[in-house]
Amino acid sequence: MAEESSAPVGYGVLEYTFFEQGFLTLLTVAPHARRRGVATRLVEAVEAACTTAKLFTSTNVSNHPMQRLLHGVGRHPVGLVHGPDEGDPGLFHLCPGARLGGAGPAGG
């Protein structure tokens, strides 16, 4: 969770349900706190907390703000899935293993 003046402004959810690898399933930042680095800090905190060799996340093709964030933190698409949201495929991204806190490239 990210806080500002003792009030929450965003949070991220890390799960291990995607092929037993880390998966950032949710990232949200309050509208008034966007474009100030909160999401970047949350992504970095999730990377540091991840205990597997791989950390994935996904976003819809239509979600350009999230795609810009992921590109800005060094993520690039590794796969495209059609079907979950009709007419709006999901782009999967993989975090470079060297940035993960618990496992790194050889763990997990």
Secondary structure as UniProt FT lines:
FT   STRAND          2..4
FT   TURN            5..6
FT   STRAND          7..18
FT   TURN            19..20
FT   STRAND          21..29
FT   HELIX           31..33
FT   TURN            34..37
FT   HELIX           38..49
FT   STRAND          55..60
FT   TURN            61..62
FT   HELIX           64..72
FT   TURN            73..74
FT   STRAND          76..81
FT   TURN            86..87
FT   STRAND          90..94
FT   HELIX           97..99
FT   TURN            104..106
//
